[in-house]
C-alpha cells in the first residue's frame, strides 16, 4: 500500500521504488490506471482548477448538492462498531429528521445500538473525497519487478 503525496507522479514513484522512471507503467498497471490524466489524484492547484472548470466556481461546488447519505452505525455491547453508508433521495433524507438511537437487547443480555444519521454531500466535498480515495494505491514489491517485465516482454513478443 502507498499513499500518493502532493508532488508524486507515476514517474517519481517509479524512481523512488524501482530506481528508474522507466517503470512508471508498472505503477499504473498494478492500479489499473488506464487514463492518468483522469484517474491520477490531482494536486491542490489542479484540483481547484478542475472544480472551477466543472462547476464554474468553488462556491458553486460548495453549495450544489451532489447526493444525500444515510449513515447506520451499529455498536454492540463489546464496543465493536460497524458503519453502513448509503445514498438516499432527498425525500428519504427529509424523512430522517428526528432519528432516535434504537437499542436491541438479546436473551443473553448483549445489546446492539443502532444510530441513524443523515448527511448532505455537496459537489466540492464529493470531488475531494474521490480525489483523496485515488491517493491510495498499491505498489508491486521491487523483488517481483524483473519477473513482471519478463512476462510482459514474453506476452508482447
N, C-alpha and C positions, 0 to 999 in steps of 0.2 A: 504493500500500500504506500502511496505517496500523495501528498497534498501540494498541488501546484501553487507556487508563490507568485506574487505580483509580476515579477520580471521574467518568469520562466517561459520558455518556448520549448517545443519538442526538441529542437537542436541543442539548447542549453542543457536540458535534462539528459539527452543522449551523451553529451560531452561529460557531464558530471558522473554518470553511472556506467557508461560503456567506453569512455575515453576518446570518443570521436563523434562529431556532429553528423557523420555519415549514417549513423544508426537511428536518426530521428524517426524513421519509418517503423522501427520496432516499437517505439513508444506509442505511435499512432495505431499500429496493427494490434497490439495487445489490448488496446482500449476500444477497438472497433470504431476508430475515428476516421471517417472517410472524407470529411469536409472540415479541415482545421479552422477555416475562417468562421464557420458557424458553430462547430462543436467544441472548440477550444475555449476555455474561460477567458473572458475579456478582462484587461487591466482596468483600473479606475477610469482613466480618460476615455478608453474605448467603450466602456460600459455606459458612461454618461452620454457619449455621442450616440450610441445605439438607442438609448431611451429617448433622446430628443428626436432622432430620426423616426422612431416608431410611434411616439405619442405627441410630437410637436413641442413638448416642454417637459421638464422634470415635474412641475406642479400638476400638469395634466395626468401624468402617470401616477402620481401620488393620490389623486382624487378619483381616478377611474377605477371602478370595481372590476377585478378580474374574476373572482369567484367567492363563494361563501363556504365555510367549513363547519362541520360538527365534529367536536373532539370528545370521544368517550374515553375516560380514564378509569381503569379498574384497579383497585387496591385491595389485596387480600389481607387477612389477619396476620400473615407472616411478613408484611411490609413489601411484598412483591408487587410491582406496578407494571401494567401494560397500557398502551395507548393506541387508539384507532382513530385516524383522521379520515373523514370522507367529505367529498364535495357535495353540497346540497344546493337547492334552488333558493331564490330569495324568499319565497313564501314559506318554505321549510325553516329558513333562518328566522323569519319573523315569528313563527310558532314556538320557537325556543326561548321566549322572553324570560320566563321565570322557571328555571330548572333547579329542582331541589335534589341533592345527592340521595341516592337510594342505597339502603343497606340491606343485604340479604344475609340471614343467619341460617346456617345448616345444622342438621341434627347433632353433629359432633361439636358444635359450638363455634366453629370457624365462621368467619364473615367475609363478604366481598362488598366493598363500597363502589358504586358506580357514579362518577361525576360526569355531567354533560356540560360542555361549554360550546359557545358559538364564536366564530371569528370571521371578520371581513378581510379579504386579502386584496389589496389594491394592486394595480399593474406593476408599479415600481417594486413592491415587495416580492411579487411573484417572479419577476425577471431577476431580481437579486438572488432569490433562493435558487433558481435554476442555474445561475452563473456560479454560485457557491457549490452546488452539487457537482458541477462539471470539474471542480478543482480536485475531487477525489478520484485518483486513477490508480492503476496497478502498474508495476514495473516488472519486467522479466528479470529474474535473477541473472547476474552477469555470467555465472558459470554455464548457463544454458545458451548464451548468445551465439557461440560458434555453431552449435547444433542447429539452431533456428536458421541461421544464414545458410548452412549447408543444405538443409532440407528445402529452403526456398529456391536455392540455385538448382537443385535437382528437379523441382517442380516446373520451373520456367525454362529448363534446358530442352 
